[in-house]
Amino acid sequence: MKRAISIALAIVGVVALGAVLAVGVGLVYLWIHRPTPEQQKMAEVGKRQEYAYRQYKTADYPTAKKALLEVAQELDSLDAKSDRPHRNPHALDVMTLYVRLAKLEERNGGPAQAEFMKEASTRCEKLGRADCSEMRLRREVDQRDSLFQ
C-alpha cells in the first residue's frame, strides 16, 4: 500500500513539474518572440484596413467613404515617417483604397469619382507600372476583392 502511494505521489510530482516547465518554456518563448512596436502598429493598421474593407462592402456611403479615407491617410502618414522614404511599403494598398473610393463614389453618385481615380492612377504610375488605365485598375481591384467574398 505504501509503495502504491509513493508511486502515485511520484507521478503527481512528475506531472506537476512537467506543467511548470511547460508554462515556463511558453513564457520564455513569448518573451523572446514578443512583437516589436512596429509589428504591433502594423497589426493595428491591418485591422483598420480590414474594417475599412468591410465598410466599403456593407456600410452606408458616408461611413464607408470615411473609413477608406482614414486608412489611406494613415498609411500615407506611416510612409512619411518611414526610415526608408524612397521605398513605400503601403503604395499598393493606398492605390487600391483610392480605386475603391472611386468605385464607391460611382455607386453612390458622389462627386469625387474622377478625382479618386486620378489619384489611384498617379499612385500606380509612381509604382512604375506600364498600364495605369482606369480599366486596368478597376479590373485589378475587382480581382483582389473577389478573393475576399
Secondary structure, 3 states (H helix, E strand, C coil): CHHHHHHHHHHHHHHHHHHHHHHHHHHHHHHHCCCCHHHHHHHHHHHHHHHHHHHHHHCCHHHHHHHHHHHHHHHHHHHHCCCCCCCCCCHHHHHHHHHHHHHHHHHHCCCCHHHHHHHHHHHHHHCCCCCCCHHHHHHHHHHHHHCCC
